Amino acid sequence: MHDPVERPAHYTAGGIETIDYLLAKLAPEEFAGFCRGNVLKYVSRAPHKNGLEDLKKARWYLDRLIKQLEGGGDGT
């Protein structure tokens, strides 16, 4: 089932989810910065674009960042 927050279909094209590719290729501090940037992006645009959906996306990236900082490493 298509879920625009948890698993957007366009992010899994090619057999690997984009977030997993980034996690594999970026240094931990780079990945953390990527997550922080996406939190800011989605919170900032929520009132002007997708509202609640963007806030849920911001939460998703914040949760990934928190898990990584807690020692999850891979963000899962």
C-alpha positions as CSV (number, residue, x, y, z in Angstrom):
1,M,0.0,0.0,0.0
2,H,1.2,3.5,-0.9
3,D,2.2,5.5,2.2
4,P,3.5,9.0,1.4
5,V,5.1,9.3,4.8
6,E,6.5,5.9,5.8
7,R,7.3,4.5,2.3
8,P,6.8,6.8,-0.7
9,A,6.7,4.7,-3.8
10,H,9.0,7.0,-5.8
11,Y,11.8,6.5,-3.1
12,T,12.0,2.8,-3.7
13,A,12.5,2.7,-7.4
14,G,15.6,0.7,-8.4
15,G,15.4,-1.8,-5.6
16,I,16.8,0.3,-2.8
17,E,15.1,2.9,-0.7
18,T,16.8,6.3,-1.1
19,I,17.2,6.7,2.7
20,D,19.1,3.4,2.9
21,Y,21.4,4.5,0.1
22,L,22.1,7.8,1.8
23,L,22.8,6.1,5.1
24,A,25.3,3.8,3.4
25,K,27.1,6.6,1.5
26,L,27.1,9.5,4.0
27,A,29.3,9.9,7.2
28,P,27.2,9.8,10.4
29,E,27.4,13.6,10.8
30,E,26.4,14.1,7.2
31,F,23.4,11.8,7.6
32,A,22.4,13.7,10.8
33,G,22.6,17.0,8.9
34,F,20.5,15.6,6.1
35,C,17.8,14.5,8.6
36,R,17.9,17.9,10.4
37,G,17.6,19.7,7.1
38,N,14.5,17.7,6.1
39,V,12.9,18.3,9.5
40,L,13.3,22.1,8.9
41,K,12.1,21.8,5.3
42,Y,8.9,19.9,6.1
43,V,8.0,22.0,9.2
44,S,8.6,25.2,7.2
45,R,6.5,24.3,4.2
46,A,3.7,22.5,6.1
47,P,1.4,25.6,6.4
48,H,1.9,26.4,2.6
49,K,1.9,22.9,1.0
50,N,0.8,19.6,2.6
51,G,-0.1,20.6,6.1
52,L,-0.4,17.5,8.4
53,E,1.4,15.2,5.9
54,D,4.5,17.5,5.9
55,L,4.5,17.5,9.7
56,K,4.4,13.7,9.8
57,K,7.3,13.7,7.3
58,A,9.2,16.0,9.6
59,R,8.5,13.7,12.6
60,W,9.7,10.7,10.5
61,Y,13.1,12.4,9.9
62,L,13.3,13.6,13.5
63,D,12.7,10.0,14.7
64,R,15.5,8.8,12.4
65,L,17.8,11.4,13.7
66,I,17.0,10.5,17.4
67,K,17.5,6.8,16.8
68,Q,20.9,7.4,15.1
69,L,22.0,9.6,18.0
70,E,20.8,7.1,20.6
71,G,23.2,4.6,19.0
72,G,21.0,2.9,16.4
73,G,23.7,3.9,13.9
74,D,21.6,2.8,10.9
75,G,18.7,4.9,12.0
76,T,16.3,2.0,12.1
